[in-house]
Amino acid sequence: MRAALPCPFCGSMDTEKQSDFGTSLMVRLHYCRDCRSSFEAIKWGDNEGLDLPEFLRGGGRREG
């Protein structure tokens, strides 16, 4: 299990991941329960446990 990220607005550790993808594929969306703010955190190549759509999983090219 991944440790909670600190909120960049209030510093609270009472945060949760809301989504594997935010406004782009390279960020995750998180939520702070204390200040009720949403924030994004950059992913650094750690695709383990992501709920990726099949076309983003890699593993070959489409034949057409």
Rosetta blueprint (number, residue, H / E / L):
1 M L
2 R L
3 A L
4 A L
5 L L
6 P L
7 C L
8 P L
9 F L
10 C L
11 G L
12 S L
13 M L
14 D L
15 T E
16 E E
17 K E
18 Q E
19 S E
20 D L
21 F L
22 G L
23 T L
24 S L
25 L L
26 M L
27 V E
28 R E
29 L E
30 H E
31 Y E
32 C E
33 R L
34 D L
35 C L
36 R L
37 S L
38 S E
39 F E
40 E E
41 A E
42 I E
43 K L
44 W L
45 G L
46 D L
47 N L
48 E L
49 G L
50 L L
51 D L
52 L L
53 P L
54 E H
55 F H
56 L H
57 R L
58 G L
59 G L
60 G L
61 R L
62 R L
63 E L
64 G L
